[in-house]
Amino acid sequence: MQTHHRGLRTFCSAAQHLSFKKAANELSLTPSAVSHQISDLEEELGTKLFKRMTRRISLTHDGSVLYGEINHYLRAIDEATNKIRKQATRHPLLVQMPEFFASELLMPRMSRFSDAHPSIDLQIEGLGITDDHNPAADINIVLSRKTPKAIKVAKLFPIRYVPACSLAQKEKWEHEGIKELTAIRRATILLHKARPDAWNQWAENAGIADLRPKKIIYVDSMFALSRAAEQSVGIALMPLPVSQDWFDSGSLVALHDSHLVTEDYYWLALNGNSNKRVALTFWHWLIDTFNQ
């Protein structure tokens, strides 16, 4: 004869609390149901497990032996089943995006989504300038002037660039009486490898002829470029609104009023292999959060 797990679990709860009423509260049963299950277990085992007194109960010798032998096993079973149950309700979602977007825009706001959707496990994959788009991603965030190929796409916002440097560097030039355009010509230019013509385009847009910087440093990381500008290594064309926090915090200041407005947009791309319900939940949150 095989003893039912339910009866053993009820017994362990009653043995732990030494109370049928407290066991009933823990198991969402009535005290009568607990008493019946204990009686059935005692009948099945052929021995009394509790001494029943007017206002309390206590374990018999056999009850103490049984409790000591099975309690840790039942706890292990409950923990394992709860773990499996929780895993079965998790929803992984792989999202690929440019690293600078992830660090500057998404991560500072990520707790809002996580708090609202605790069952969705986001896997954020940063995309460098030489990386290929991951076809296994549920959602791609893409910086492009062309519409991405996907089953569903949406524009988030356009990108514009502004020349920027550290506050200390700008104050130094102002103290020396050096005008903005002269400073740009004399300064070290920080240039992102993915946009080799950006400074020339900005100069043309600003009406500056023959921009010949003193020195050029090429980098392949927006974060490295931003940090270099912050440390007064040179001046950089910073993308807005992605880098807005650098300006709000005072880490960087604009060096010139002229912005380079581009045809580049951040796009959302939903792929066909995604869990559509879960992916659309994050999709709509991204649009509500970042669409401009």
C-alpha positions as a printed Julia matrix, in Angstrom:
292×3 Matrix{Float64}:
   0.0    0.0     0.0
   1.36   3.45   -0.97
   0.81   6.32    1.45
  -0.55   9.46   -0.21
   1.72  12.49   -0.31
  -1.15  14.78    0.71
  -1.7   12.91    3.98
   2.01  12.95    4.8
   2.26  16.66    4.08
  -0.74  17.35    6.31
   0.84  15.23    9.05
   4.15  17.16    8.82
   2.37  20.51    9.05
   0.39  19.39   12.11
   3.54  17.92   13.67
   5.49  21.14   13.09
   2.8   23.35   14.64
   1.41  20.77   17.11
  -1.96  22.13   16.09
  -4.57  20.89   13.62
  -5.94  24.44   13.38
  -2.59  25.99   12.42
  -1.98  23.19    9.93
  -5.4   23.86    8.44
  -4.56  27.56    8.02
  -1.23  26.74    6.38
  -2.77  24.23    3.96
  -6.0   26.16    3.3
  -8.09  23.34    4.77
 -10.61  23.1     7.58
  -9.46  21.69   10.94
 -11.95  18.87   10.4
 -10.32  17.97    7.06
  -6.89  17.92    8.7
  -8.18  15.67   11.47
  -9.73  13.27    8.95
  -6.52  13.07    6.88
  -4.46  12.37   10.0
  -6.92   9.67   11.09
  -6.79   8.07    7.65
  -2.98   8.07    7.78
  -2.98   6.53   11.26
  -5.37   3.83   10.1
  -3.21   3.12    7.06
  -0.03   2.89    9.15
  -1.71   0.98   11.97
  -0.45   3.27   14.73
  -1.33   6.5    16.48
   0.75   9.49   15.47
  -0.67  12.07   17.89
  -1.84  12.12   21.45
  -5.11  14.07   21.42
  -5.84  16.09   24.53
  -8.57  18.62   25.32
  -6.75  21.74   24.13
  -3.58  20.47   22.54
  -1.93  17.59   20.72
   1.51  16.03   20.96
   3.42  13.49   18.92
   3.58   9.88   19.93
   6.85   8.01   19.72
   5.88   6.67   16.26
   4.77  10.14   15.24
   8.13  11.61   16.24
   9.99   8.91   14.33
   7.87   9.42   11.21
   8.22  13.22   11.35
  11.97  13.02   11.74
  12.3   10.64    8.79
  10.03  12.27    6.2
   9.91  16.0     6.91
  13.12  16.94    5.08
  12.12  14.76    2.1
   8.74  16.47    1.79
  10.39  19.89    2.0
  12.8   18.89   -0.77
   9.87  17.69   -2.9
   7.97  20.95   -2.31
  11.03  23.05   -3.16
  11.67  21.08   -6.35
   8.06  21.28   -7.54
   7.87  25.0    -6.74
  11.09  25.57   -8.68
   9.74  23.71  -11.71
   6.45  25.56  -11.45
   8.2   28.92  -11.4
  10.44  28.0   -14.33
   7.41  26.92  -16.33
   5.92  30.4   -15.93
   9.09  32.28  -16.98
   9.19  33.86  -20.42
  12.69  34.48  -21.84
  13.02  37.24  -24.42
  16.22  37.91  -26.4
  16.65  41.54  -27.47
  19.64  42.8   -29.46
  20.53  46.47  -29.65
  23.51  48.83  -30.04
  25.61  48.87  -26.88
  25.28  52.64  -26.38
  21.48  52.46  -26.61
  21.49  49.71  -24.0
  23.77  51.52  -21.55
  22.41  55.05  -21.94
  18.69  54.58  -22.56
  17.46  51.11  -21.73
  19.29  50.16  -18.54
  18.43  53.34  -16.59
  14.73  52.57  -17.25
  14.87  48.78  -17.11
  13.54  48.45  -13.57
  10.21  49.94  -14.65
   9.64  47.12  -17.11
  10.92  44.43  -14.76
   8.64  45.59  -11.96
   5.62  45.65  -14.27
   6.4   42.27  -15.9
   8.21  40.04  -13.38
   7.63  36.83  -15.39
   9.54  38.08  -18.46
  13.28  37.35  -18.36
  15.05  39.76  -20.7
  18.33  38.77  -22.31
  20.01  41.93  -23.58
  22.65  41.42  -26.27
  24.83  44.42  -27.09
  25.7   45.07  -30.72
  29.1   46.52  -31.66
  29.82  48.19  -34.99
  31.4   45.04  -36.45
  28.79  42.62  -35.09
  26.11  40.99  -37.21
  22.47  41.12  -36.25
  21.44  37.98  -34.41
  18.67  36.16  -36.32
  17.72  34.36  -33.11
  16.77  37.62  -31.38
  13.08  38.15  -30.71
  13.46  41.91  -31.12
  16.25  43.95  -32.72
  16.77  47.64  -32.08
  18.52  48.92  -35.18
  20.19  52.24  -36.04
  19.71  52.73  -39.78
  18.43  55.11  -42.41
  16.74  52.18  -44.15
  13.71  50.28  -42.93
  14.85  46.93  -41.45
  13.48  43.7   -42.88
  11.23  42.06  -40.29
   7.65  40.91  -39.83
   6.9   44.14  -37.94
   8.87  47.39  -37.73
   8.41  50.74  -36.02
  10.39  53.99  -35.83
  11.53  55.11  -32.41
  13.34  58.42  -32.98
  15.85  60.14  -35.31
  19.45  60.93  -34.43
  21.19  64.3   -34.52
  24.77  65.1   -33.55
  26.21  68.0   -31.58
  29.92  68.79  -30.96
  30.74  68.38  -27.29
  33.64  68.5   -24.87
  34.25  68.56  -21.14
  33.21  71.61  -19.14
  36.83  72.08  -18.05
  38.0   72.15  -21.67
  35.35  74.66  -22.71
  36.1   76.93  -19.75
  39.83  76.77  -20.57
  39.18  77.96  -24.12
  36.85  80.71  -22.89
  39.47  81.86  -20.38
  42.06  82.0   -23.18
  39.62  83.96  -25.38
  39.46  81.22  -28.01
  36.23  81.22  -30.01
  34.24  78.02  -30.58
  35.15  77.5   -34.23
  38.8   78.25  -33.58
  38.75  75.76  -30.72
  37.28  73.1   -32.98
  40.01  73.67  -35.54
  42.73  73.52  -32.89
  41.35  70.61  -30.9
  41.82  66.89  -31.23
  38.82  65.44  -33.03
  37.35  62.18  -31.72
  35.9   60.25  -34.64
  33.77  57.13  -34.55
  34.85  54.57  -37.15
  31.25  53.86  -38.12
  30.77  57.52  -39.16
  34.05  58.62  -40.78
  32.43  61.55  -42.62
  30.4   62.88  -39.7
  32.66  65.8   -38.81
  32.9   66.96  -42.43
  29.11  66.74  -42.71
  28.7   68.72  -39.52
  31.18  71.38  -40.69
  29.39  71.73  -44.02
  26.04  72.03  -42.24
  27.5   74.66  -39.88
  28.95  76.64  -42.79
  32.56  75.9   -41.86
  34.84  75.58  -44.85
  37.95  73.45  -44.89
  37.79  71.86  -41.45
  41.32  70.67  -40.7
  41.63  69.52  -37.11
  44.99  69.4   -35.38
  44.64  65.7   -34.7
  42.14  62.87  -35.15
  41.64  59.9   -32.84
  39.52  57.06  -34.21
  37.48  54.86  -31.87
  34.99  52.07  -32.48
  32.96  52.47  -29.28
  30.51  55.25  -28.48
  31.14  54.8   -24.78
  34.91  55.12  -25.27
  34.37  58.19  -27.43
  32.12  59.78  -24.8
  34.52  59.01  -21.99
  37.45  60.45  -23.95
  35.55  63.69  -24.5
  34.63  63.8   -20.81
  38.32  63.45  -19.9
  39.3   66.37  -22.2
  41.08  64.12  -24.68
  39.28  65.88  -27.52
  35.89  66.91  -28.85
  33.27  64.49  -30.08
  30.08  64.53  -32.08
  27.57  63.19  -29.58
  24.3   61.59  -30.7
  21.12  63.06  -29.27
  18.87  62.13  -27.6
  20.81  58.95  -26.73
  23.59  60.81  -24.91
  21.35  63.39  -23.2
  22.26  62.16  -19.71
  25.92  63.09  -20.32
  24.82  66.71  -20.81
  22.25  66.71  -18.01
  24.88  65.48  -15.55
  27.44  68.07  -16.66
  29.89  65.43  -17.88
  29.78  67.03  -21.34
  28.74  70.42  -22.67
  27.79  71.49  -26.17
  30.57  73.39  -27.94
  28.46  74.8   -30.78
  24.76  75.41  -31.41
  24.76  73.78  -34.84
  23.42  70.21  -34.91
  23.95  67.66  -37.65
  20.51  66.26  -38.41
  20.72  62.88  -40.11
  18.36  60.47  -41.79
  19.32  57.77  -39.29
  16.59  56.4   -37.05
  16.42  53.91  -34.26
  14.03  51.19  -35.37
  12.26  48.33  -33.67
  12.24  45.06  -35.62
  10.12  42.09  -34.53
  11.34  38.75  -35.82
   9.19  35.82  -36.87
  10.65  33.32  -34.42
   9.53  35.25  -31.35
   6.96  34.41  -28.7
   4.57  36.95  -30.09
   2.62  37.75  -26.92
   5.71  38.24  -24.77
   7.61  40.09  -27.51
   4.72  42.46  -28.14
   4.55  43.28  -24.44
   8.14  44.55  -24.55
   7.58  46.06  -28.02
   4.75  48.29  -26.81
   6.69  49.26  -23.68
   9.66  50.35  -25.84
   7.4   52.45  -28.04
   5.64  54.05  -25.07
   9.01  54.78  -23.44
  11.14  55.96  -26.36
   8.92  56.95  -29.28
   9.37  60.62  -30.15
